[in-house]
Amino acid sequence: KIREVYERAVGQTPPVNEKRLWRRYIYLWIFYAIWEEQEAKDIERAEQIYEKCLSIIPHKTFTFAKIWLLYAKFLIRRFEVGKMRKLLGRAIGLCPKEKLFKGYIEIELKLREFDNVRKLYQKYLEWNPGNCYAWIKYGELEIMLGDNELAEGIFEIAVNQPVLDMPEVLWKAYIDFEVNEREWDKARELYKRLLNRTDHVKVWISYANFEASIDDEDIDSVGNARKIFQQGYESLKKNNLKEERVVLLESWKEFETEKGDEEHLKKVEQMMPKIVKKRRRIEDET
């Protein structure tokens, strides 16, 4: 009886190809397949249900990553890894989607098939070269595998993409990578390149804090940080960015309080804008 109810329910295909209407309908197929596998214990029928569901979705108009990935995990439970790869390869070829790439990569990572993960990241980035999340994760994969030279190459290709969805996050990841490798000069060069693209106050503050954080006896970290704060202040002043200049001075003041000295702290305080109070004269009307 339960099977009959499911069959009647999935027989009512939505009248129009609108994803909003199809979403609830697809869940009927999902519940049906899960019921066949876990309750009825009919594995062959569960697979047929997944296949039937995929055959009726208008993939050229929209698709549902969830059904592809659930089917893939079903195949893994049956130890049909080759079939799973063909399935998700078909999904990416037919209707590439971020959730599909992420889900497929996650599966291959769990299987520890790192060469396949690399290939997937390459396909992912061919499909969407401006996706900073994918570039960062690809770089992190190579770091995890111990190939820092390749990771650096990936980050370098990434920051040179003409269009990026979250460039500030990508640049930060690249800089953090060089800092973790204690490649101070490379990190400095990245900050300089970034400042050629943007004069954002957060970049100046981050650059100064980077210099201040260097723990190396041969490097005057406090002096170098001070120079960057000064350069940032002058650049923001030149571009008439008053509010940003105040933000930088507040950060500089905090730095001098923690790591500087009284003389430099006073100098920064003198650079802070003065608050001018205007007094209104009250005319005597008598």
PyMOL commands that set and color helices and strands:
alter all, ss='L'
color gray80, all
select helices_A, chain A and resi 2-10+19-38+43-56+65-77+81-94+98-110+114-127+132-144+148-159+167-180+184-197+201-213+221-238+242-259+262-271
alter helices_A, ss='H'
color red, helices_A
deselect
rebuild
show_as cartoon
